[in-house]
């Protein structure tokens, strides 16, 4: 049980660190693309794609 909680807490910490990184990256791109409506519409879609792809990739590697 102790080992399980250690692994799960590490897993949750990794999850939040990854989410925080992607949010900061999206915020950076949005602040850079502030002047252009096309970029401001384009980058959130890219961020969403990379976010879901990155999460499924990382968690699939962990779970398999």
HTML snippet that shows the backbone in 3Dmol.js (N, CA, C, O; Angstrom):
<script src="https://3Dmol.org/build/3Dmol-min.js"></script>
<div id="view" style="width:600px;height:400px;position:relative"></div>
<script>
const pdb = `
ATOM      1  N   UNK A   1       0.830  -1.221   0.000  1.00  0.00           N
ATOM      2  CA  UNK A   1       0.000   0.000   0.000  1.00  0.00           C
ATOM      3  C   UNK A   1       0.865   1.271   0.000  1.00  0.00           C
ATOM      4  O   UNK A   1       0.546   2.245  -0.681  1.00  0.00           O
ATOM      5  N   UNK A   2       1.956   1.249   0.768  1.00  0.00           N
ATOM      6  CA  UNK A   2       2.823   2.422   0.837  1.00  0.00           C
ATOM      7  C   UNK A   2       3.459   2.707  -0.520  1.00  0.00           C
ATOM      8  O   UNK A   2       3.534   3.857  -0.954  1.00  0.00           O
ATOM      9  N   UNK A   3       3.910   1.660  -1.176  1.00  0.00           N
ATOM     10  CA  UNK A   3       4.515   1.822  -2.495  1.00  0.00           C
ATOM     11  C   UNK A   3       3.497   2.343  -3.510  1.00  0.00           C
ATOM     12  O   UNK A   3       3.830   3.150  -4.378  1.00  0.00           O
ATOM     13  N   UNK A   4       2.277   1.881  -3.392  1.00  0.00           N
ATOM     14  CA  UNK A   4       1.212   2.334  -4.294  1.00  0.00           C
ATOM     15  C   UNK A   4       0.973   3.831  -4.138  1.00  0.00           C
ATOM     16  O   UNK A   4       0.827   4.537  -5.136  1.00  0.00           O
ATOM     17  N   UNK A   5       0.930   4.329  -2.892  1.00  0.00           N
ATOM     18  CA  UNK A   5       0.687   5.754  -2.675  1.00  0.00           C
ATOM     19  C   UNK A   5       1.863   6.588  -3.147  1.00  0.00           C
ATOM     20  O   UNK A   5       1.676   7.707  -3.625  1.00  0.00           O
ATOM     21  N   UNK A   6       3.075   6.059  -3.020  1.00  0.00           N
ATOM     22  CA  UNK A   6       4.259   6.781  -3.481  1.00  0.00           C
ATOM     23  C   UNK A   6       4.226   6.933  -5.000  1.00  0.00           C
ATOM     24  O   UNK A   6       4.501   8.009  -5.531  1.00  0.00           O
ATOM     25  N   UNK A   7       3.887   5.845  -5.691  1.00  0.00           N
ATOM     26  CA  UNK A   7       3.829   5.881  -7.154  1.00  0.00           C
ATOM     27  C   UNK A   7       2.688   6.774  -7.627  1.00  0.00           C
ATOM     28  O   UNK A   7       2.862   7.557  -8.561  1.00  0.00           O
ATOM     29  N   UNK A   8       1.517   6.665  -6.990  1.00  0.00           N
ATOM     30  CA  UNK A   8       0.362   7.449  -7.426  1.00  0.00           C
ATOM     31  C   UNK A   8       0.582   8.943  -7.176  1.00  0.00           C
ATOM     32  O   UNK A   8       0.162   9.772  -7.983  1.00  0.00           O
ATOM     33  N   UNK A   9       1.238   9.295  -6.059  1.00  0.00           N
ATOM     34  CA  UNK A   9       1.493  10.705  -5.790  1.00  0.00           C
ATOM     35  C   UNK A   9       2.491  11.277  -6.797  1.00  0.00           C
ATOM     36  O   UNK A   9       2.363  12.422  -7.228  1.00  0.00           O
ATOM     37  N   UNK A  10       3.485  10.466  -7.166  1.00  0.00           N
ATOM     38  CA  UNK A  10       4.434  10.876  -8.207  1.00  0.00           C
ATOM     39  C   UNK A  10       3.723  11.051  -9.539  1.00  0.00           C
ATOM     40  O   UNK A  10       4.013  11.982 -10.290  1.00  0.00           O
ATOM     41  N   UNK A  11       2.791  10.151  -9.828  1.00  0.00           N
ATOM     42  CA  UNK A  11       2.003  10.189 -11.053  1.00  0.00           C
ATOM     43  C   UNK A  11       1.159  11.463 -11.122  1.00  0.00           C
ATOM     44  O   UNK A  11       1.103  12.122 -12.160  1.00  0.00           O
ATOM     45  N   UNK A  12       0.503  11.805 -10.005  1.00  0.00           N
ATOM     46  CA  UNK A  12      -0.324  13.006  -9.945  1.00  0.00           C
ATOM     47  C   UNK A  12       0.532  14.264 -10.072  1.00  0.00           C
ATOM     48  O   UNK A  12       0.146  15.217 -10.748  1.00  0.00           O
ATOM     49  N   UNK A  13       1.694  14.263  -9.420  1.00  0.00           N
ATOM     50  CA  UNK A  13       2.595  15.411  -9.515  1.00  0.00           C
ATOM     51  C   UNK A  13       3.089  15.593 -10.949  1.00  0.00           C
ATOM     52  O   UNK A  13       3.197  16.719 -11.434  1.00  0.00           O
ATOM     53  N   UNK A  14       3.386  14.494 -11.618  1.00  0.00           N
ATOM     54  CA  UNK A  14       3.809  14.551 -13.017  1.00  0.00           C
ATOM     55  C   UNK A  14       2.691  15.085 -13.898  1.00  0.00           C
ATOM     56  O   UNK A  14       2.929  15.881 -14.806  1.00  0.00           O
ATOM     57  N   UNK A  15       1.461  14.640 -13.623  1.00  0.00           N
ATOM     58  CA  UNK A  15       0.296  15.085 -14.384  1.00  0.00           C
ATOM     59  C   UNK A  15       0.120  16.596 -14.277  1.00  0.00           C
ATOM     60  O   UNK A  15      -0.081  17.274 -15.284  1.00  0.00           O
ATOM     61  N   UNK A  16       0.196  17.123 -13.052  1.00  0.00           N
ATOM     62  CA  UNK A  16       0.001  18.559 -12.851  1.00  0.00           C
ATOM     63  C   UNK A  16       1.155  19.376 -13.425  1.00  0.00           C
ATOM     64  O   UNK A  16       0.941  20.471 -13.946  1.00  0.00           O
ATOM     65  N   UNK A  17       2.365  18.854 -13.334  1.00  0.00           N
ATOM     66  CA  UNK A  17       3.510  19.559 -13.914  1.00  0.00           C
ATOM     67  C   UNK A  17       3.384  19.638 -15.428  1.00  0.00           C
ATOM     68  O   UNK A  17       3.690  20.667 -16.031  1.00  0.00           O
ATOM     69  N   UNK A  18       2.931  18.543 -16.044  1.00  0.00           N
ATOM     70  CA  UNK A  18       2.755  18.512 -17.492  1.00  0.00           C
ATOM     71  C   UNK A  18       1.641  19.464 -17.919  1.00  0.00           C
ATOM     72  O   UNK A  18       1.781  20.193 -18.901  1.00  0.00           O
ATOM     73  N   UNK A  19       0.531  19.452 -17.171  1.00  0.00           N
ATOM     74  CA  UNK A  19      -0.587  20.341 -17.483  1.00  0.00           C
ATOM     75  C   UNK A  19      -0.170  21.805 -17.326  1.00  0.00           C
ATOM     76  O   UNK A  19      -0.537  22.652 -18.140  1.00  0.00           O
ATOM     77  N   UNK A  20       0.594  22.095 -16.281  1.00  0.00           N
ATOM     78  CA  UNK A  20       1.055  23.460 -16.040  1.00  0.00           C
ATOM     79  C   UNK A  20       1.988  23.920 -17.151  1.00  0.00           C
ATOM     80  O   UNK A  20       1.931  25.075 -17.573  1.00  0.00           O
ATOM     81  N   UNK A  21       2.841  23.027 -17.624  1.00  0.00           N
ATOM     82  CA  UNK A  21       3.751  23.355 -18.713  1.00  0.00           C
ATOM     83  C   UNK A  21       2.987  23.697 -19.987  1.00  0.00           C
ATOM     84  O   UNK A  21       3.295  24.684 -20.656  1.00  0.00           O
ATOM     85  N   UNK A  22       1.986  22.877 -20.323  1.00  0.00           N
ATOM     86  CA  UNK A  22       1.222  23.120 -21.539  1.00  0.00           C
ATOM     87  C   UNK A  22       0.381  24.390 -21.435  1.00  0.00           C
ATOM     88  O   UNK A  22       0.203  25.098 -22.426  1.00  0.00           O
ATOM     89  N   UNK A  23      -0.134  24.679 -20.243  1.00  0.00           N
ATOM     90  CA  UNK A  23      -0.898  25.907 -20.056  1.00  0.00           C
ATOM     91  C   UNK A  23      -0.003  27.132 -20.200  1.00  0.00           C
ATOM     92  O   UNK A  23      -0.403  28.133 -20.793  1.00  0.00           O
ATOM     93  N   UNK A  24       1.213  27.049 -19.655  1.00  0.00           N
ATOM     94  CA  UNK A  24       2.146  28.162 -19.786  1.00  0.00           C
ATOM     95  C   UNK A  24       2.554  28.352 -21.242  1.00  0.00           C
ATOM     96  O   UNK A  24       2.709  29.482 -21.706  1.00  0.00           O
ATOM     97  N   UNK A  25       2.728  27.247 -21.960  1.00  0.00           N
ATOM     98  CA  UNK A  25       3.097  27.313 -23.374  1.00  0.00           C
ATOM     99  C   UNK A  25       1.972  27.946 -24.194  1.00  0.00           C
ATOM    100  O   UNK A  25       2.220  28.784 -25.060  1.00  0.00           O
ATOM    101  N   UNK A  26       0.730  27.533 -23.908  1.00  0.00           N
ATOM    102  CA  UNK A  26      -0.415  28.098 -24.616  1.00  0.00           C
ATOM    103  C   UNK A  26      -0.563  29.585 -24.313  1.00  0.00           C
ATOM    104  O   UNK A  26      -0.875  30.376 -25.203  1.00  0.00           O
ATOM    105  N   UNK A  27      -0.341  29.959 -23.064  1.00  0.00           N
ATOM    106  CA  UNK A  27      -0.427  31.362 -22.674  1.00  0.00           C
ATOM    107  C   UNK A  27       0.646  32.191 -23.374  1.00  0.00           C
ATOM    108  O   UNK A  27       0.390  33.322 -23.788  1.00  0.00           O
ATOM    109  N   UNK A  28       1.846  31.627 -23.505  1.00  0.00           N
ATOM    110  CA  UNK A  28       2.943  32.305 -24.197  1.00  0.00           C
ATOM    111  C   UNK A  28       2.607  32.531 -25.670  1.00  0.00           C
ATOM    112  O   UNK A  28       2.810  33.625 -26.196  1.00  0.00           O
ATOM    113  N   UNK A  29       2.092  31.494 -26.334  1.00  0.00           N
ATOM    114  CA  UNK A  29       1.731  31.614 -27.740  1.00  0.00           C
ATOM    115  C   UNK A  29       0.600  32.607 -27.939  1.00  0.00           C
ATOM    116  O   UNK A  29       0.607  33.371 -28.904  1.00  0.00           O
ATOM    117  N   UNK A  30      -0.380  32.605 -27.029  1.00  0.00           N
ATOM    118  CA  UNK A  30      -1.505  33.520 -27.162  1.00  0.00           C
ATOM    119  C   UNK A  30      -1.052  34.967 -26.972  1.00  0.00           C
ATOM    120  O   UNK A  30      -1.553  35.862 -27.653  1.00  0.00           O
ATOM    121  N   UNK A  31      -0.115  35.208 -26.056  1.00  0.00           N
ATOM    122  CA  UNK A  31       0.366  36.570 -25.847  1.00  0.00           C
ATOM    123  C   UNK A  31       1.194  37.036 -27.051  1.00  0.00           C
ATOM    124  O   UNK A  31       1.187  38.221 -27.385  1.00  0.00           O
ATOM    125  N   UNK A  32       1.900  36.115 -27.696  1.00  0.00           N
ATOM    126  CA  UNK A  32       2.671  36.468 -28.882  1.00  0.00           C
ATOM    127  C   UNK A  32       1.765  36.721 -30.077  1.00  0.00           C
ATOM    128  O   UNK A  32       2.040  37.589 -30.906  1.00  0.00           O
ATOM    129  N   UNK A  33       0.664  35.943 -30.161  1.00  0.00           N
ATOM    130  CA  UNK A  33      -0.241  36.027 -31.304  1.00  0.00           C
ATOM    131  C   UNK A  33      -1.393  36.985 -31.044  1.00  0.00           C
ATOM    132  O   UNK A  33      -2.450  36.877 -31.667  1.00  0.00           O
ATOM    133  N   UNK A  34      -1.191  37.919 -30.129  1.00  0.00           N
ATOM    134  CA  UNK A  34      -2.269  38.810 -29.721  1.00  0.00           C
ATOM    135  C   UNK A  34      -2.736  39.712 -30.864  1.00  0.00           C
ATOM    136  O   UNK A  34      -3.911  40.074 -30.934  1.00  0.00           O
ATOM    137  N   UNK A  35      -1.809  40.073 -31.762  1.00  0.00           N
ATOM    138  CA  UNK A  35      -2.152  41.030 -32.804  1.00  0.00           C
ATOM    139  C   UNK A  35      -2.908  40.381 -33.955  1.00  0.00           C
ATOM    140  O   UNK A  35      -3.608  41.069 -34.698  1.00  0.00           O
ATOM    141  N   UNK A  36      -2.779  39.070 -34.112  1.00  0.00           N
ATOM    142  CA  UNK A  36      -3.374  38.396 -35.260  1.00  0.00           C
ATOM    143  C   UNK A  36      -4.519  37.494 -34.831  1.00  0.00           C
ATOM    144  O   UNK A  36      -4.350  36.622 -33.979  1.00  0.00           O
ATOM    145  N   UNK A  37      -5.690  37.712 -35.431  1.00  0.00           N
ATOM    146  CA  UNK A  37      -6.844  36.874 -35.098  1.00  0.00           C
ATOM    147  C   UNK A  37      -6.654  35.448 -35.611  1.00  0.00           C
ATOM    148  O   UNK A  37      -7.109  34.496 -34.976  1.00  0.00           O
ATOM    149  N   UNK A  38      -5.992  35.295 -36.743  1.00  0.00           N
ATOM    150  CA  UNK A  38      -5.810  33.966 -37.320  1.00  0.00           C
ATOM    151  C   UNK A  38      -4.958  33.108 -36.392  1.00  0.00           C
ATOM    152  O   UNK A  38      -5.288  31.953 -36.122  1.00  0.00           O
ATOM    153  N   UNK A  39      -3.858  33.683 -35.906  1.00  0.00           N
ATOM    154  CA  UNK A  39      -2.985  32.940 -35.006  1.00  0.00           C
ATOM    155  C   UNK A  39      -3.675  32.656 -33.675  1.00  0.00           C
ATOM    156  O   UNK A  39      -3.500  31.588 -33.089  1.00  0.00           O
ATOM    157  N   UNK A  40      -4.462  33.627 -33.205  1.00  0.00           N
ATOM    158  CA  UNK A  40      -5.148  33.451 -31.930  1.00  0.00           C
ATOM    159  C   UNK A  40      -6.202  32.340 -32.021  1.00  0.00           C
ATOM    160  O   UNK A  40      -6.510  31.686 -31.024  1.00  0.00           O
ATOM    161  N   UNK A  41      -6.746  32.134 -33.217  1.00  0.00           N
ATOM    162  CA  UNK A  41      -7.689  31.027 -33.403  1.00  0.00           C
ATOM    163  C   UNK A  41      -6.960  29.713 -33.658  1.00  0.00           C
ATOM    164  O   UNK A  41      -7.476  28.637 -33.354  1.00  0.00           O
ATOM    165  N   UNK A  42      -5.758  29.808 -34.217  1.00  0.00           N
ATOM    166  CA  UNK A  42      -5.024  28.616 -34.636  1.00  0.00           C
ATOM    167  C   UNK A  42      -4.311  27.938 -33.472  1.00  0.00           C
ATOM    168  O   UNK A  42      -4.341  26.713 -33.355  1.00  0.00           O
ATOM    169  N   UNK A  43      -3.671  28.725 -32.612  1.00  0.00           N
ATOM    170  CA  UNK A  43      -2.841  28.146 -31.560  1.00  0.00           C
ATOM    171  C   UNK A  43      -3.608  27.356 -30.498  1.00  0.00           C
ATOM    172  O   UNK A  43      -3.109  26.321 -30.055  1.00  0.00           O
ATOM    173  N   UNK A  44      -4.813  27.799 -30.063  1.00  0.00           N
ATOM    174  CA  UNK A  44      -5.537  26.952 -29.097  1.00  0.00           C
ATOM    175  C   UNK A  44      -5.868  25.575 -29.653  1.00  0.00           C
ATOM    176  O   UNK A  44      -5.849  24.592 -28.912  1.00  0.00           O
ATOM    177  N   UNK A  45      -6.172  25.487 -30.950  1.00  0.00           N
ATOM    178  CA  UNK A  45      -6.451  24.183 -31.552  1.00  0.00           C
ATOM    179  C   UNK A  45      -5.204  23.311 -31.543  1.00  0.00           C
ATOM    180  O   UNK A  45      -5.281  22.118 -31.247  1.00  0.00           O
ATOM    181  N   UNK A  46      -4.051  23.900 -31.868  1.00  0.00           N
ATOM    182  CA  UNK A  46      -2.788  23.171 -31.810  1.00  0.00           C
ATOM    183  C   UNK A  46      -2.491  22.735 -30.380  1.00  0.00           C
ATOM    184  O   UNK A  46      -2.065  21.606 -30.138  1.00  0.00           O
ATOM    185  N   UNK A  47      -2.721  23.651 -29.430  1.00  0.00           N
ATOM    186  CA  UNK A  47      -2.477  23.331 -28.029  1.00  0.00           C
ATOM    187  C   UNK A  47      -3.350  22.182 -27.553  1.00  0.00           C
ATOM    188  O   UNK A  47      -2.889  21.299 -26.831  1.00  0.00           O
ATOM    189  N   UNK A  48      -4.619  22.198 -27.962  1.00  0.00           N
ATOM    190  CA  UNK A  48      -5.534  21.128 -27.573  1.00  0.00           C
ATOM    191  C   UNK A  48      -5.096  19.804 -28.170  1.00  0.00           C
ATOM    192  O   UNK A  48      -5.154  18.767 -27.510  1.00  0.00           O
ATOM    193  N   UNK A  49      -4.653  19.844 -29.433  1.00  0.00           N
ATOM    194  CA  UNK A  49      -4.195  18.620 -30.104  1.00  0.00           C
ATOM    195  C   UNK A  49      -2.965  18.042 -29.417  1.00  0.00           C
ATOM    196  O   UNK A  49      -2.908  16.845 -29.136  1.00  0.00           O
ATOM    197  N   UNK A  50      -1.968  18.909 -29.143  1.00  0.00           N
ATOM    198  CA  UNK A  50      -0.743  18.431 -28.513  1.00  0.00           C
ATOM    199  C   UNK A  50      -0.997  17.999 -27.067  1.00  0.00           C
ATOM    200  O   UNK A  50      -0.356  17.075 -26.566  1.00  0.00           O
ATOM    201  N   UNK A  51      -1.934  18.673 -26.405  1.00  0.00           N
ATOM    202  CA  UNK A  51      -2.248  18.340 -25.019  1.00  0.00           C
ATOM    203  C   UNK A  51      -2.832  16.929 -24.929  1.00  0.00           C
ATOM    204  O   UNK A  51      -2.371  16.109 -24.134  1.00  0.00           O
ATOM    205  N   UNK A  52      -3.852  16.652 -25.750  1.00  0.00           N
ATOM    206  CA  UNK A  52      -4.478  15.323 -25.717  1.00  0.00           C
ATOM    207  C   UNK A  52      -3.503  14.266 -26.219  1.00  0.00           C
ATOM    208  O   UNK A  52      -3.426  13.177 -25.651  1.00  0.00           O
ATOM    209  N   UNK A  53      -2.755  14.577 -27.280  1.00  0.00           N
ATOM    210  CA  UNK A  53      -1.791  13.619 -27.796  1.00  0.00           C
ATOM    211  C   UNK A  53      -0.677  13.344 -26.803  1.00  0.00           C
ATOM    212  O   UNK A  53      -0.255  12.200 -26.631  1.00  0.00           O
ATOM    213  N   UNK A  54      -0.197  14.406 -26.145  1.00  0.00           N
ATOM    214  CA  UNK A  54       0.872  14.243 -25.169  1.00  0.00           C
ATOM    215  C   UNK A  54       0.429  13.442 -23.960  1.00  0.00           C
ATOM    216  O   UNK A  54       1.166  12.587 -23.468  1.00  0.00           O
ATOM    217  N   UNK A  55      -0.790  13.722 -23.477  1.00  0.00           N
ATOM    218  CA  UNK A  55      -1.296  12.997 -22.304  1.00  0.00           C
ATOM    219  C   UNK A  55      -1.490  11.521 -22.621  1.00  0.00           C
ATOM    220  O   UNK A  55      -1.095  10.655 -21.840  1.00  0.00           O
ATOM    221  N   UNK A  56      -2.104  11.231 -23.779  1.00  0.00           N
ATOM    222  CA  UNK A  56      -2.349   9.825 -24.119  1.00  0.00           C
ATOM    223  C   UNK A  56      -1.025   9.103 -24.357  1.00  0.00           C
ATOM    224  O   UNK A  56      -0.886   7.928 -24.017  1.00  0.00           O
ATOM    225  N   UNK A  57      -0.065   9.796 -24.934  1.00  0.00           N
ATOM    226  CA  UNK A  57       1.246   9.188 -25.173  1.00  0.00           C
ATOM    227  C   UNK A  57       1.956   8.870 -23.863  1.00  0.00           C
ATOM    228  O   UNK A  57       2.442   7.757 -23.667  1.00  0.00           O
ATOM    229  N   UNK A  58       2.013   9.862 -22.962  1.00  0.00           N
ATOM    230  CA  UNK A  58       2.741   9.674 -21.708  1.00  0.00           C
ATOM    231  C   UNK A  58       2.053   8.647 -20.805  1.00  0.00           C
ATOM    232  O   UNK A  58       2.707   7.775 -20.233  1.00  0.00           O
ATOM    233  N   UNK A  59       0.716   8.760 -20.682  1.00  0.00           N
ATOM    234  CA  UNK A  59       0.007   7.853 -19.787  1.00  0.00           C
ATOM    235  C   UNK A  59      -0.080   6.455 -20.377  1.00  0.00           C
ATOM    236  O   UNK A  59      -0.101   5.469 -19.641  1.00  0.00           O
ATOM    237  N   UNK A  60      -0.132   6.363 -21.718  1.00  0.00           N
ATOM    238  CA  UNK A  60      -0.101   5.052 -22.341  1.00  0.00           C
ATOM    239  C   UNK A  60       1.235   4.364 -22.071  1.00  0.00           C
ATOM    240  O   UNK A  60       1.284   3.158 -21.830  1.00  0.00           O
ATOM    241  N   UNK A  61       2.315   5.141 -22.114  1.00  0.00           N
ATOM    242  CA  UNK A  61       3.622   4.581 -21.808  1.00  0.00           C
ATOM    243  C   UNK A  61       3.732   4.150 -20.360  1.00  0.00           C
ATOM    244  O   UNK A  61       4.381   3.151 -20.050  1.00  0.00           O
ATOM    245  N   UNK A  62       3.085   4.915 -19.455  1.00  0.00           N
ATOM    246  CA  UNK A  62       3.120   4.562 -18.038  1.00  0.00           C
ATOM    247  C   UNK A  62       2.303   3.301 -17.763  1.00  0.00           C
ATOM    248  O   UNK A  62       2.729   2.424 -17.011  1.00  0.00           O
ATOM    249  N   UNK A  63       1.120   3.222 -18.385  1.00  0.00           N
ATOM    250  CA  UNK A  63       0.202   2.144 -18.045  1.00  0.00           C
ATOM    251  C   UNK A  63       0.574   0.825 -18.713  1.00  0.00           C
ATOM    252  O   UNK A  63       0.296  -0.241 -18.163  1.00  0.00           O
ATOM    253  N   UNK A  64       1.187   0.877 -19.869  1.00  0.00           N
ATOM    254  CA  UNK A  64       1.478  -0.362 -20.595  1.00  0.00           C
ATOM    255  C   UNK A  64       2.653  -1.116 -19.959  1.00  0.00           C
ATOM    256  O   UNK A  64       3.035  -2.183 -20.441  1.00  0.00           O
TER     257      UNK A  64
END
`;
const viewer = $3Dmol.createViewer("view");
viewer.addModel(pdb, "pdb");
viewer.setStyle({}, {cartoon: {color: "spectrum"}});
viewer.zoomTo();
viewer.render();
</script>
